[in-house]
Amino acid sequence: MRYYLPYLAYITAFGVIPFIFTFALVGINLKEAETMLKLVPLDTIFYNTLVFSLTSAIVTTVVGALLAIFVDMVKKGKRLLSILVMLPYSIPFTSSALIWSISLYGNYGWFSYLFHIPFDPLYLASTAIWAVTGVNIWSMIPMSFLIMLSAFRSIPQEVREASEVDGLTLSQFYFRIALPMTSKAFLLSFLLQFILALGNFDTPYVLTQGGPGFASTTLPLLVYDEIFLFVNFSGGELAAAVLGAISVIPALLILLLIKSKRTPFPSPNFKIPNNIFKSIVYAMSIFIIFLLDFPIYWMFVIALRPNIYDFRSPPVLLPTSIDLKYLSTCFSSSIPYLISSVVVALFASLLTIFLALPSSYEIERKRVLWLLLISIFLYSLPSTSYIIPLYLFFSRIGLLNTWWALILSTPVFTATFAVWIMFNFFTSFPRAYDEAAEVFGIKRKIIKIITPLSRTTILSTFLLSFIFNWHLLFYPLLLSDTPYNMGFPPKGAETITIFALQAIGDETVNWAALASSALIAALPVMVISFFTIDRVIKSDSKSGLKFV
């Protein structure tokens, strides 16, 4: 039996065909789609997209590598420091944007106050795209850190010992040896962050909705605006096709990078005394960790205190008294949305494991590498590359605004990611187990042998998939329009990220409502993330979460 056939059928139906149809639909209505070019400032939108994507990729890759060096270098507290760095990953993009909307608020937000910014950069055309980019960098740093830390931990111990015997300083070890040895991971981090930022809809939409004017509009926002604001499907199809075409280039580079055996990388000989090098790395890393974690602390403080302390200058940074009124109100209102998020995240993650486990095992054992490459390519594409054909499909069969639409569509990202991760795990999975199954005639070895021995990797991948599905905003925003009706058959599929987004509507000045909504959306997945992070940061064969 070819175990990868169900997975191949799935990604063909929900990935390959929708991607092709995105371009086919443009060809059908090309003249109508061209009218979009005359109505929007495309040069500004392309500029914003490039600034947002390229700046995010460069900064997150460099900062993630620095933090990975810091954690790799310390003798004690690696686990605690890793959790502190990974905390922003546990916050959904919607919650992240809500937190930062009250952190950048003139002289009243903690960030504006500490760094003496007398205005809100989100509301000025000259600074909006840079502010949105900064928030995106904050939320993406943990992924680069995770990739680089797993790469550093894979460096053989004898290499480290040899560098000490040769009298190399820490700076020489990391710049001459460690970074060149992990160059594939470094470049992968850059390309992956670039392409994820290229398709990022959530952060710009929640923070500014592309404003003021088109000052922070990117291509993913243009797709949404054309379809749902201007009811111009042809224009949306054209924007989605352009974004998909642009994304093909970094996606192909990722494939070439993964297939390559060696990657050229500079190895400067920076000979800095260890005490000075440690001081520099420690000081920079502690400052960055403060910036990573203080917004989360701020979310808890704002959500749990009376709102009379909100508009104070200087802001009240320490807890004063506890007021659970807004948190309690938000929780009771959020129950239908929480139910949808739990159902969608749970079943989409289970579908991810069902599809990815047997297929990744067979891809590695039988070297079906073309399927691995297709998986990585599909994962690398932005969600706008698929959404319009999927929207039309679910609309035609009557599944819009149901859990089914989200459960069936989102594994195109989580299952392809899981196949990539599990493939790397099975490359080091002992073949003796396969031989034993053949010798003893064990049938259904995937269920009886492979699954039990892979349970650590399965659990980690499941939890990562659950977190990803919990974070979703773009698909629920387009494929649902009402909350769960609390009845049967179930109807309504708006998730907790939609609930958090609604808090920014008419209650923009009510910080307690914003922070409470952000906390309600973030808290369940934060608890899961604490359990997951310790597994994810390991790079040995027991964890199996390796990117290269």
Secondary structure, 3 states (H helix, E strand, C coil): CCCCHHHHHHHHHHHHHHHHHHHHHHHHCHHHHHHHHHCCCHHHHHHHHHHHHHHHHHHHHHHHHHHHHHHHHCCCCHHHHHHHHHHHHHCCHHHHHHHHHCCCCCCCCHHHHHCCCCCCHHHCCCCHHHHHHHHHHHHHHHHHHHHHHHHHHCCCHHHHHHHHHCCCCHHHHHHHHHHHHCHHHHHHHHHHHHHHHHCCCHHHHHHCCCCCCCCCCCHHHHHHHHHHHCCCHHHHHHHHHHHHHHHHHHHHHHHHHHHCCCCCCCCCCCCCCHHHHHHHHHHHHHHHHHHHHHHHHHHHHHHCCCHHHCCCCCCCCCCCCCCCHHHHHHHHHHHHHHHHHHHHHHHHHHHHHHHHHHHHHHHHHCCCHHHHHHHHHHHHCCCHHHHHHHHHHHHHHCCCCCHHHHHHHCHHHHHHHHHHHHHHHHCCCCCHHHHHHHHCCCCCHHHHHHHHHCHHHHHHHHHHHHHHHHHCCHHHHHHCCCCCCCCCCCCCCCCHHHHHHHCCCCCCCCHHHHHHHHHHHHHHHHHHHHHHHHHHCCCCCCCCCCCC
